[in-house]
Structure formats: C-alpha cells, structure tokens
Amino acid sequence: MSQHIDTHEEHTHDDHAGMSKGKIWKVFFILLFITVIEFIIALWIKPAGYFGDHAILIGNTLYIALTLLKAFYIVAYFMHLKFEKLGLQLALSVSFIFIIYFIVLMLIEGGYIHDHMPQL
C-alpha cells in the first residue's frame, strides 16, 4: 500500500503558494499603469498629432503591444499559467503564436482580391 496519499488540497496549495496578496496587488498596479498609458495615448497624444503622419499606424501598434502585455499578466498570474509546468506553458504559447500568425496572414491576404480584381 502507498504510504503517502496526495490530496487535492496539498497539490493546489503547493503549486500556487507563490501567489500572495502582495503579488496580486503588484500585478493589479502594473495592469492599471498600462491602462493609464493606453488612455493617455488615446485621449491626449494621438489626437494632438504627436506621432505625425503615421499616427494611426504607431497608435495602433502601441495599443496592440500594450494589450498583449496586459494579456500576458492576466494569463500568467490571474489564470495561474505562470505556476504550471513548462510543457503546458510552451504548448499554449506556441498555439497562441500560430493563431496570431494566421490572423495576420488572413488580414493581409483578405485584401488581395479587392486590390487585384478589375473594377466593374
């Protein structure tokens, strides 16, 4: 017979022991800071024309980068992916990268017919 019985409570407590209230608040303030930066860009910098002729491209690129950073923090800490095994982290990360790649590919190729079809 087995001497040690692994209960669900022991397993859960050991895997997620690194998530304290202090760390939760730290992640919250990081997310708040990123959101404030997004609002400053959207409501002050972009309308004032600080990005010049490429305002839409630079603004959208910054939004996407900041949103991906926020998504990383949410998935890593609040969905506990940071505390999972490396294999699961890699499987989800690689899948996410391929999904983003296919979305970008479809957006690029989606305009091909419109650009290359003769106008009727």
NUTOR-226164 format. One record per residue (C-alpha): residue in three letters; x, y, z. Coordinates in pm, 1 decimal. Example, Ala and Ser with C-alpha at 12.3 -4.5 7.8 and 13.67 -1.06 7.14 Angstrom:
BEGIN
<lodren lolo="ala" X="1230.0" Y="-450.0" Z="780.0"/>
<lodren lolo="ser" X="1367.0" Y="-106.0" Z="714.0"/>
//
This chain:
BEGIN
<lodren lolo="met" X="0.0" Y="0.0" Z="0.0"/>
<lodren lolo="ser" X="103.5" Y="354.6" Z="-60.7"/>
<lodren lolo="gln" X="236.4" Y="537.8" Z="241.2"/>
<lodren lolo="his" X="159.5" Y="887.3" Z="110.4"/>
<lodren lolo="ile" X="-180.2" Y="990.0" Z="-24.6"/>
<lodren lolo="asp" X="-169.1" Y="1308.2" Z="-232.8"/>
<lodren lolo="thr" X="-484.7" Y="1508.4" Z="-168.8"/>
<lodren lolo="his" X="-620.3" Y="1782.1" Z="-388.4"/>
<lodren lolo="glu" X="-570.7" Y="2041.4" Z="-114.9"/>
<lodren lolo="glu" X="-199.0" Y="1965.6" Z="-79.8"/>
<lodren lolo="his" X="-144.9" Y="1973.1" Z="-455.8"/>
<lodren lolo="thr" X="-326.0" Y="2304.5" Z="-501.2"/>
<lodren lolo="his" X="-154.6" Y="2471.9" Z="-206.6"/>
<lodren lolo="asp" X="196.0" Y="2370.7" Z="-316.9"/>
<lodren lolo="asp" X="152.7" Y="2474.0" Z="-680.4"/>
<lodren lolo="his" X="4.8" Y="2818.0" Z="-611.3"/>
<lodren lolo="ala" X="191.4" Y="2912.3" Z="-294.5"/>
<lodren lolo="gly" X="375.7" Y="3190.9" Z="-483.1"/>
<lodren lolo="met" X="57.6" Y="3396.2" Z="-532.5"/>
<lodren lolo="ser" X="27.6" Y="3621.4" Z="-229.8"/>
<lodren lolo="lys" X="-190.4" Y="3926.2" Z="-175.4"/>
<lodren lolo="gly" X="111.5" Y="4148.3" Z="-228.3"/>
<lodren lolo="lys" X="187.4" Y="3991.4" Z="-564.4"/>
<lodren lolo="ile" X="-177.0" Y="4023.7" Z="-669.0"/>
<lodren lolo="trp" X="-172.4" Y="4394.4" Z="-584.0"/>
<lodren lolo="lys" X="159.4" Y="4438.0" Z="-768.2"/>
<lodren lolo="val" X="12.6" Y="4281.7" Z="-1084.0"/>
<lodren lolo="phe" X="-301.5" Y="4492.8" Z="-1040.3"/>
<lodren lolo="phe" X="-98.2" Y="4814.1" Z="-1030.9"/>
<lodren lolo="ile" X="107.4" Y="4705.0" Z="-1333.6"/>
<lodren lolo="leu" X="-218.0" Y="4646.5" Z="-1525.0"/>
<lodren lolo="leu" X="-353.1" Y="4980.5" Z="-1403.3"/>
<lodren lolo="phe" X="-36.0" Y="5158.2" Z="-1517.7"/>
<lodren lolo="ile" X="-56.0" Y="5000.4" Z="-1863.2"/>
<lodren lolo="thr" X="-423.3" Y="5100.8" Z="-1889.6"/>
<lodren lolo="val" X="-341.3" Y="5459.9" Z="-1791.7"/>
<lodren lolo="ile" X="-72.0" Y="5469.6" Z="-2061.1"/>
<lodren lolo="glu" X="-328.2" Y="5345.1" Z="-2315.0"/>
<lodren lolo="phe" X="-572.2" Y="5618.6" Z="-2212.7"/>
<lodren lolo="ile" X="-301.9" Y="5886.4" Z="-2235.3"/>
<lodren lolo="ile" X="-214.5" Y="5770.3" Z="-2586.2"/>
<lodren lolo="ala" X="-580.1" Y="5753.2" Z="-2693.2"/>
<lodren lolo="leu" X="-704.3" Y="6077.0" Z="-2540.1"/>
<lodren lolo="trp" X="-404.1" Y="6308.9" Z="-2546.3"/>
<lodren lolo="ile" X="-103.5" Y="6206.0" Z="-2757.2"/>
<lodren lolo="lys" X="-275.9" Y="6057.6" Z="-3063.2"/>
<lodren lolo="pro" X="-538.6" Y="6335.4" Z="-3111.8"/>
<lodren lolo="ala" X="-273.6" Y="6604.6" Z="-3064.4"/>
<lodren lolo="gly" X="-79.9" Y="6463.1" Z="-3359.4"/>
<lodren lolo="tyr" X="246.6" Y="6390.4" Z="-3180.6"/>
<lodren lolo="phe" X="301.5" Y="6083.1" Z="-3399.3"/>
<lodren lolo="gly" X="289.7" Y="6287.4" Z="-3718.6"/>
<lodren lolo="asp" X="183.6" Y="6134.3" Z="-4047.3"/>
<lodren lolo="his" X="194.4" Y="5780.7" Z="-3911.8"/>
<lodren lolo="ala" X="-33.4" Y="5845.9" Z="-3613.6"/>
<lodren lolo="ile" X="-276.3" Y="5562.0" Z="-3686.9"/>
<lodren lolo="leu" X="-3.0" Y="5304.4" Z="-3750.2"/>
<lodren lolo="ile" X="205.4" Y="5397.1" Z="-3445.8"/>
<lodren lolo="gly" X="-100.0" Y="5436.5" Z="-3221.0"/>
<lodren lolo="asn" X="-246.9" Y="5101.3" Z="-3321.8"/>
<lodren lolo="thr" X="91.1" Y="4928.7" Z="-3286.7"/>
<lodren lolo="leu" X="130.3" Y="5069.0" Z="-2935.5"/>
<lodren lolo="tyr" X="-225.3" Y="4962.1" Z="-2844.5"/>
<lodren lolo="ile" X="-163.5" Y="4608.5" Z="-2967.9"/>
<lodren lolo="ala" X="169.5" Y="4582.7" Z="-2784.1"/>
<lodren lolo="leu" X="24.2" Y="4715.6" Z="-2458.0"/>
<lodren lolo="thr" X="-280.9" Y="4491.9" Z="-2487.7"/>
<lodren lolo="leu" X="-62.2" Y="4185.4" Z="-2541.9"/>
<lodren lolo="leu" X="142.3" Y="4284.5" Z="-2237.4"/>
<lodren lolo="lys" X="-175.8" Y="4311.0" Z="-2030.5"/>
<lodren lolo="ala" X="-294.0" Y="3975.7" Z="-2165.9"/>
<lodren lolo="phe" X="36.5" Y="3819.8" Z="-2057.9"/>
<lodren lolo="tyr" X="-3.0" Y="3944.6" Z="-1699.9"/>
<lodren lolo="ile" X="-365.2" Y="3833.5" Z="-1680.1"/>
<lodren lolo="val" X="-296.0" Y="3486.0" Z="-1815.8"/>
<lodren lolo="ala" X="27.9" Y="3438.9" Z="-1620.9"/>
<lodren lolo="tyr" X="-91.7" Y="3549.9" Z="-1278.3"/>
<lodren lolo="phe" X="-470.9" Y="3553.6" Z="-1259.8"/>
<lodren lolo="met" X="-517.3" Y="3239.3" Z="-1469.5"/>
<lodren lolo="his" X="-214.3" Y="3080.6" Z="-1294.4"/>
<lodren lolo="leu" X="-28.8" Y="2982.1" Z="-1612.7"/>
<lodren lolo="lys" X="296.2" Y="3104.0" Z="-1456.8"/>
<lodren lolo="phe" X="265.1" Y="2828.3" Z="-1197.5"/>
<lodren lolo="glu" X="203.1" Y="2547.8" Z="-1448.5"/>
<lodren lolo="lys" X="463.0" Y="2310.8" Z="-1588.0"/>
<lodren lolo="leu" X="686.2" Y="2425.7" Z="-1872.0"/>
<lodren lolo="gly" X="531.2" Y="2183.3" Z="-2121.7"/>
<lodren lolo="leu" X="183.9" Y="2333.7" Z="-2082.0"/>
<lodren lolo="gln" X="324.5" Y="2686.2" Z="-2096.6"/>
<lodren lolo="leu" X="506.0" Y="2608.7" Z="-2422.2"/>
<lodren lolo="ala" X="207.4" Y="2430.7" Z="-2575.9"/>
<lodren lolo="leu" X="-23.5" Y="2724.2" Z="-2506.7"/>
<lodren lolo="ser" X="232.8" Y="2986.1" Z="-2609.9"/>
<lodren lolo="val" X="316.4" Y="2819.6" Z="-2940.9"/>
<lodren lolo="ser" X="-54.0" Y="2772.0" Z="-3016.2"/>
<lodren lolo="phe" X="-117.9" Y="3138.6" Z="-2939.0"/>
<lodren lolo="ile" X="166.1" Y="3247.8" Z="-3167.8"/>
<lodren lolo="phe" X="26.9" Y="3038.0" Z="-3454.1"/>
<lodren lolo="ile" X="-322.4" Y="3180.0" Z="-3402.8"/>
<lodren lolo="ile" X="-186.8" Y="3536.5" Z="-3415.4"/>
<lodren lolo="tyr" X="16.0" Y="3445.4" Z="-3726.1"/>
<lodren lolo="phe" X="-290.1" Y="3307.6" Z="-3903.2"/>
<lodren lolo="ile" X="-498.9" Y="3612.0" Z="-3811.8"/>
<lodren lolo="val" X="-231.7" Y="3844.9" Z="-3950.7"/>
<lodren lolo="leu" X="-199.2" Y="3627.0" Z="-4260.6"/>
<lodren lolo="met" X="-574.7" Y="3637.4" Z="-4321.8"/>
<lodren lolo="leu" X="-580.9" Y="4015.0" Z="-4274.9"/>
<lodren lolo="ile" X="-301.5" Y="4058.3" Z="-4527.6"/>
<lodren lolo="glu" X="-443.2" Y="3814.1" Z="-4780.3"/>
<lodren lolo="gly" X="-801.6" Y="3931.9" Z="-4726.7"/>
<lodren lolo="gly" X="-738.4" Y="4246.8" Z="-4927.5"/>
<lodren lolo="tyr" X="-577.0" Y="4064.0" Z="-5219.3"/>
<lodren lolo="ile" X="-896.2" Y="4007.0" Z="-5420.4"/>
<lodren lolo="his" X="-1015.1" Y="4362.1" Z="-5362.9"/>
<lodren lolo="asp" X="-680.0" Y="4504.9" Z="-5474.1"/>
<lodren lolo="his" X="-637.4" Y="4282.7" Z="-5780.4"/>
<lodren lolo="met" X="-990.4" Y="4248.5" Z="-5919.0"/>
<lodren lolo="pro" X="-1083.2" Y="4477.3" Z="-6206.5"/>
<lodren lolo="gln" X="-1343.3" Y="4735.1" Z="-6112.1"/>
<lodren lolo="leu" X="-1677.7" Y="4676.0" Z="-6280.4"/>
//
